Amino acid sequence: MNRYARSPRLDEILAEEFGKLRHDYTFFSFSSPVPYLLLGPCRIWLPIIVNGGGEISFKNGKWRHTGVGIFQRITGQESVVIPELEVAEASKKIQEQLAKNGIPYEEQPPLEPIIILFMTNTTVGDLEDAPYAVVTIPMLKRYIRKQDRQDCTNAISPEENDKLIKALAKKRSSLLLICFRIICKNNA
């Protein structure tokens, strides 16, 4: 995702939606091992952004993206290829970051991927056996609240929440400051 696009960018839209959730949610935008991450009271939500039109469905164990013409495919229309690969890569990065910061794999909260459709002309087809939830922006906040209210087996304590926030946030600013100091020291 491009964080230097024209406003409203995807991260701004997500921040606005997640900002309407209760205070026990923390949204990471380009500050965690993955571009977007939402730490909730029961789990870590992993938003997977789909920015293309057409119909999205899941049939016979495969994701289908139909209703997109050949011209759109040639000119770079984004499609739902294999979200499982993106989820596997992102979950590995998150688990490694948490383990590196002192949270063992056994103590890490569950990771819940969610596919978010941004385009208004994207329709949802048959998703009966889909491994991940597929929601539109207007339904996102309601879906997350409902899942955390109904399906919360192991709530994250405030101490664990603080520990997770510290572990997930990257220290980019300190690295830039160190690099800046080295450059300035060498030029002086």
N, C-alpha and C positions, 0 to 999 in steps of 0.2 A: 504494500500500500504506500502511496505517496503522501508524505507528511508535509510537503511543500506545495500542495495544490491550492486552488482558489477556494475561498470560503463559501459555503459550509463544507469543510472536509469531513471525511468519515470519522476521524477521531473527535471532532467537534460535535457531530451528531450523536455518537455513542456517549460522549461525556454528558451531553444534555439529557439523554435518556437515563443513563445510570445515575445522574445527579438527582433524579426524582425518586430514587430508591431510599430506603432508610439509611441512617448513619452507620450501620454496621457493614456496609459494602464499601470496598476500596477499588477504584478503577485505575489500572496502570495503562498508560498510553505512551508507547515508545520508551518506557523506563524499566521494563522487565525483560527477561530473555526472549519474549515473543512480542510482536507489535502491540497486541491488545490482550488484556487479562482483567478479570473481575474477581476479586476475592470476596466471597459472601460469608454468611454466618455458618454455613454447613459444608461448602465445597468451593473449589476454584472453577470459575466459568471460563472457558476458552472460546471466544467468539471467532467464528470462521466467516469471513465476509464474502458474499457473492454479489457481484456488481453487474450482472448481465440480465438481459431480458429473456423472455421465452417461458417455457414450462419446465419445472424441475420435479422429477419423480424418482422413485427407487423401486426397481422391478428385477426380480430374479437375482438379487444380490448385487446389482449394479446401479450406479447413479446414472440417470438419463437427463439430458438437457436438450429439449426439442423446441421448435419454433424460432430458431435462429437461422437466418438465411446464409447462403454461401459467402456473400459479400461481407457480412458482419464477421464471419469466422476468419476470413482472409485478412481483414483489416484490424484484427486484434480483439474481437469480442471475447470477453472473459467467459469461461464456462466452468461448470462443476465437473472436474475431472475425477479425482479420487480423493475425497476429503480424508479418508483413512490415513493416507501418507502424510498429509499436513498435520493431522492430529498426532500421529506417531512421532514425528520430528519435534513438534512443539512440546509434547509431554516429556520427551527425553530431555529437552533443554531445561524445562521447568524442574524436573526431578533432580537433574544434575546441579542446578543452581541452589535448590533447597538443601541437597546433601552437602554441597560445598560449604554452605553456611550453617552447618550443624543440625540440620533436621533430617534424621534418617528416613529411609523409604517407608518404614513401617508406621511412622508418625505423620506422614504427609497426608493432607486431606485429599479426598477423591477429586479427580479432574473431570469436569463435565463439558464436553464440546457442544456448541450450539451454532447452527448455521443461520446466519442473518441475511435476509434478502433486502437489499437497499433499493432496488428499482421498483417503481410502482407498477410497471408493466410485466413484472415477473409473477407468474402464477405457480401455485403449488398443485402438483398432480397427486398420484397415489404414493403415499409415504408410510403405508401400513407397517412394513417391516424395516423401516430405515433405522440404522444404528444411532443416529443423532437427530435431535429435534431440529426442525426447520421453522423459523418464525420470521415475520416481517417486523419492521421497525415499530409500528403501532402496537404490536402484540408482545414485544420483547420484555418490557418491564412487567407486565401482567404474568407472563409465563415464568419468569425467574422468581417472582414473589410466590407464585402458586407452588412451584417445585420446592422452594426452600421451606415453605410452610407445611406442606403435606409430606414430603419425603426427606426429612432431616433426622437421620439416625444418630449421627455423632456431631453435635454442635461444636463449633470452634470456640474455645474460651477466649476472653479478652487478652490473656497473657499469650496464648498461642497465636492469636491474631496479630499482636504487636511483633512477635517473633517472625511470623510469615511475611509481614510487610517489610521488615528490615532485610529479610533474606531475599525477597523478590526484587526489591529496588536495586538497580545497578548504580554504581558510584561513578558515573560518567563525568560529573563536574570535577571531582577530585583528580581524575586522570587528566582532564584537560588543563586543570590548574598546574599539575606537575609538568606536563609537556610545555605549557606556557612559560613556567619558571626556568626550565632547562634552556629553551630557545633564548629567552631574555638574558640569562646568565652567560651563554656562549657569545651573544652579540655585544655584550658590555665590555 
